[in-house]
């Protein structure tokens, strides 16, 4: 990705100014920043980062797609709300738009995050039906 390209997380900053530092190992400062960096990691195919930032209690063994499934084309992210629910817990509501098999879809979720040893982790989420 060019250093002048806008970050896929739609923060308005370039990738260099935004998610790249989290992808290179700097801890995200809060759950919203981690959520944005995880979305960008999906866009860029950074599966190691996605697994590394997934809490071990809920982390899948891999992120391999099912055989024969079509890849998603990510179209955009909107962070609706970021709420600290404690000193080391937070919820982020987001809407991620994507295209699958030529059809536009939306993933609307309340995601739970926890901070351990100075690092935020994605725990799990509840889908919201629109």
C-alpha positions as CSV (number, residue, x, y, z in Angstrom):
1,X,0.0,0.0,0.0
2,X,1.4,3.4,-0.9
3,X,2.3,5.6,2.1
4,X,0.0,8.4,0.8
5,X,-3.0,6.1,0.4
6,X,-5.9,6.7,2.8
7,X,-6.3,4.0,5.4
8,X,-9.0,1.4,4.6
9,X,-10.5,2.0,8.1
10,X,-11.8,5.3,6.9
11,X,-10.2,7.4,9.7
12,X,-9.3,10.0,7.1
13,X,-5.6,9.5,7.8
14,X,-3.1,7.7,5.6
15,X,-2.3,4.1,6.3
16,X,1.2,5.3,7.5
17,X,-0.4,7.7,10.0
18,X,-3.1,5.2,11.1
19,X,-3.2,1.4,11.3
20,X,0.3,0.6,10.0
21,X,1.9,1.2,13.5
22,X,-0.6,-1.2,15.1
23,X,0.2,-3.8,12.4
24,X,3.9,-3.4,13.1
25,X,3.4,-4.2,16.8
26,X,2.7,-1.0,18.7
27,X,-0.2,-1.6,21.0
28,X,-3.5,0.1,20.0
29,X,-4.4,2.8,22.5
30,X,-8.1,1.7,22.8
31,X,-10.6,-0.7,21.5
32,X,-11.8,1.6,18.7
33,X,-8.3,1.8,17.3
34,X,-7.9,-1.9,17.5
35,X,-11.3,-2.4,15.8
36,X,-10.2,-0.1,12.9
37,X,-6.8,-1.9,12.7
38,X,-8.5,-5.3,12.5
39,X,-10.8,-4.1,9.7
40,X,-7.8,-2.9,7.8
41,X,-6.0,-6.2,8.5
42,X,-9.0,-8.0,6.9
43,X,-8.8,-5.7,3.9
44,X,-5.0,-6.3,3.5
45,X,-5.1,-10.0,4.3
46,X,-3.0,-9.7,7.5
47,X,-4.3,-13.0,9.1
48,X,-1.4,-13.2,11.6
49,X,-2.3,-9.8,13.0
50,X,-6.0,-10.8,13.2
51,X,-5.1,-13.9,15.2
52,X,-2.6,-12.1,17.4
53,X,-5.2,-9.5,18.3
54,X,-8.0,-12.1,19.0
55,X,-8.2,-13.0,22.7
56,X,-6.9,-16.5,23.3
57,X,-10.1,-17.6,25.0
58,X,-12.1,-17.2,21.8
59,X,-9.4,-17.2,19.1
60,X,-10.1,-19.7,16.2
61,X,-7.3,-22.1,15.2
62,X,-7.1,-20.4,11.8
63,X,-8.9,-18.0,9.5
64,X,-8.9,-20.2,6.5
65,X,-11.9,-19.8,4.3
66,X,-14.0,-22.8,3.5
67,X,-12.9,-24.6,0.3
68,X,-14.5,-23.1,-2.7
69,X,-15.8,-20.0,-0.9
70,X,-15.5,-16.6,-2.7
71,X,-13.3,-14.0,-1.1
72,X,-14.9,-10.9,0.3
73,X,-14.3,-7.5,-1.1
74,X,-14.3,-5.0,1.8
75,X,-16.0,-1.7,0.9
76,X,-16.0,0.4,4.0
77,X,-16.2,0.8,7.8
78,X,-18.2,3.0,10.0
79,X,-17.6,2.9,13.8
80,X,-21.0,3.8,15.3
81,X,-20.0,3.8,18.9
82,X,-17.1,3.1,21.3
83,X,-17.9,2.7,24.9
84,X,-15.6,1.8,27.8
85,X,-17.4,-0.6,30.0
86,X,-14.6,-0.7,32.6
87,X,-11.0,0.2,32.9
88,X,-10.0,-2.9,30.9
89,X,-13.2,-3.6,28.8
90,X,-15.0,-1.9,26.0
91,X,-17.6,-2.4,23.3
92,X,-17.4,-1.1,19.8
93,X,-20.4,-1.0,17.5
94,X,-19.5,-0.9,13.9
95,X,-20.9,-1.5,10.4
96,X,-18.6,-3.1,7.8
97,X,-19.7,-3.1,4.2
98,X,-18.5,-5.8,1.8
99,X,-19.3,-7.5,-1.4
100,X,-19.7,-11.3,-1.8
101,X,-20.5,-12.9,-5.1
102,X,-21.3,-9.5,-6.5
103,X,-23.9,-8.7,-3.8
104,X,-23.3,-5.9,-1.4
105,X,-23.7,-6.9,2.3
106,X,-23.4,-5.3,5.7
107,X,-21.9,-6.7,9.0
108,X,-23.4,-4.8,11.9
109,X,-21.9,-5.9,15.2
110,X,-21.4,-5.0,18.9
111,X,-17.9,-6.3,19.5
112,X,-16.4,-6.9,23.0
113,X,-12.8,-6.1,23.7
114,X,-10.5,-6.6,26.7
115,X,-7.2,-5.0,27.7
116,X,-4.6,-7.3,29.2
117,X,-1.0,-6.3,30.0
118,X,-1.4,-3.0,28.0
119,X,-2.8,-4.7,24.9
120,X,-6.4,-4.7,23.6
121,X,-7.9,-7.9,22.2
122,X,-11.1,-8.7,20.4
123,X,-13.1,-11.2,22.4
124,X,-16.4,-11.7,20.5
125,X,-19.4,-9.9,19.1
126,X,-23.1,-9.9,18.7
127,X,-24.5,-9.4,15.2
128,X,-27.2,-6.8,14.9
129,X,-29.9,-7.5,12.3
130,X,-30.9,-4.3,10.5
